[in-house]
Amino acid sequence: VIMKQILKQLSKAWLAKKTPNFRRNLYDKIDFGVRLIGIKGGRGAGKTTLLQQYAKNSKYKPSQTLYLSCDAPMMEDEVLFEVATEFEQFGGKLLLIDEIHKVDNFSAQIKAIYDFLALKVIFTGSSAMILNHESADLSRRATIHSLPPLSLREFVALKSGILLPGYPLEELVKNHEDISFEVLEKIKPLEQFSLYQKYGAYPFFKESIADYPSRLLDVINLTIESDLSYIFNVDALKQNSLKRLLNLLCSAPPYEISKSKLSKDIEISWVTLSKYLHYMEEGGLVNVIAYQATQKRLNKPPKILLNNPNLFHVLCANPNSGSVRESYFISQLAHHHTIHAHHSGDFMVDNRFLFEIGGRSKGDKQVKAFENSFVVRDDIETGYNNVIPLWLFGFVGE
């Protein structure tokens, strides 16, 4: 009972904290009328802030709300279902659970809370957490949302308070010249893009830009040492291999990655390495872009890129510029679009648009034979015809 009181006191203190005004785009897309909601995302993406914003704006009083952080020491000996039951018995209505992947057999406990109690539950967890355990398939009961890193558009809104519209990809590639000019009237896009690449992918830049690199390294290390090791049982030796892999990806050009070279450098077989790459993609550290199954190059390994440009700036002294560009492009589109590597251009998006990405002098000879093909150039403010500035893809939205 004493421990339960401590949990309530910590929850009240959390609820009393000042809430940021800026809301992630995801907030307005969630139907909060649903009784069981899950939010997956990488560390530092803003999941806890989203919970706090909902708690402050919901119909529930602070006395009817309980916030639990499952990686807090005082939760180690607690049974989640028992805490929830007592909370409901004393008038509780809204249960907010952070870092749920730290709870053993969490799917079964959430299922029991949903089935036997009348509480509204919103839980967050690592983007790598598994929701379809055979014993309790949460994915059939809960509405699950994913919270990606900030887009360039969200970064501008959070940093400067300038709210600019998002554009569906089809509209953006069709009207990119006019859209670029609309953005240019409000901001200097290349300046904002340059800042974004250094510290724009995670909302905690608002707390301290000077501390951002160390905070981001903490995100990387905790994702590997805490989240991935816990969820996928990755032992300490293999954790160091994963960190070595990130360093390699940072300085390597996108096409220079081969199965044999990676396996040799990391000293892990390709079969094991493929499994770890999947874990790291789930954990929000890399993006693995496969070739389309219909293409002839089925034996060609996938493109492997760091999840977003910020990771390059803390993982190696000389990031490969081509990899940084492609990482940015993928990070802005991957959340809502299907992307494959392509034998002629760099990426085929939604099996419809072919993109070739490069610097300001990049030509279109590789893709000009294809319909709906575009050259994406870095370091240009506006484009023309089928040439689109790279920064503009940070404004793809709905």
ABEGO torsion letter per residue (X at the ends): XAAAAAAAAAAAAAAABBBBABBBAAAAABBAABABBBBBEBBGAGAAAAAAAAAAABABBAAABBBBBAABAAAAABBAAAAAAAAAAAGBABBBBBGAAABBGAAAAAAAAAAABABBBBBBBBAABBAABAABBAAAABBBBBBBBBBAAAAAAAAAGBBBBBBBAAAAAAAAAAAAAAAAAABBAAAAAAAAAAAAABAAAAABAAAAAAAAAAAAAAAAAAAAAAAAGBBAAAAAAAAAAAAAAAABBAAABBAAAAAAAAGBBAAAAAAAAAAAAAAGABBBBBBBAABABAABBBBBBBABAAAAAAABABBBAAAAAAAAAAAAAAAABBBBBBAABABBBGGABBBBBBBAABBAAAAAABBGBBBBBBGBABBBEABBBAAAAAABBX
